[in-house]
Amino acid sequence: MSLDLKPKELKAWSLNLGHDHVQTSLVSYCHLDDTEKAAVMSRIAERRQAQPDDRVAQLKALVAAL
């Protein structure tokens, strides 16, 4: 199952689970074995190649959501 959440959505999801910190949710619910990790990283690489992005804006949004 993939939620594909934006940073603010991820934070809201985490809070809804009763966690003060996103890290708690990720450590508790987002276990990946090596095969899953490789597949996720491949999808990320494919998206990045398909759509040029503003990395600084994305990093700022991620930090703001934490």
C-alpha positions in Angstrom: 0.0 0.0 0.0 1.3 3.4 -0.9 -0.1 6.6 0.5 1.9 9.0 -1.7 1.5 11.9 0.8 2.8 15.4 0.5 4.7 16.6 3.6 1.7 18.4 5.2 -0.5 15.4 4.6 2.1 13.1 6.1 2.2 15.3 9.2 -1.6 15.2 9.5 -1.6 11.4 9.1 1.0 11.1 11.8 -0.9 13.4 14.2 -4.1 11.5 13.5 -2.4 8.3 14.6 -1.7 10.1 17.9 2.0 10.7 17.2 3.6 14.1 17.9 6.4 13.4 15.5 6.3 12.0 11.9 9.4 9.9 12.7 7.4 7.9 15.2 4.8 7.0 12.5 7.5 6.2 10.0 9.5 4.0 12.3 6.3 2.2 13.5 4.5 1.7 10.2 6.9 2.0 7.3 9.1 -1.1 7.3 10.8 -1.8 4.0 12.9 -4.9 3.1 15.7 -4.5 0.6 13.5 -5.4 -2.4 10.8 -2.9 -1.4 13.5 -0.2 -0.8 15.0 -0.8 -4.3 11.6 -0.6 -5.9 10.8 2.7 -4.1 14.1 4.2 -5.0 13.6 3.2 -8.7 10.1 4.9 -8.7 11.6 8.1 -7.2 14.4 8.1 -9.8 11.8 7.7 -12.6 9.6 10.5 -11.3 12.6 12.8 -11.0 13.7 12.1 -14.6 10.1 12.6 -15.9 9.5 15.9 -14.1 12.1 18.5 -13.5 11.6 20.0 -10.0 12.6 22.8 -7.7 14.5 20.9 -5.1 15.0 23.9 -2.8 11.2 24.5 -2.7 10.6 20.8 -2.0 13.2 20.7 0.8 11.6 23.9 2.4 8.2 22.3 2.3 9.5 19.1 3.9 11.2 21.0 6.7 8.1 23.2 7.2 6.0 20.1 7.6 8.2 18.6 10.3 
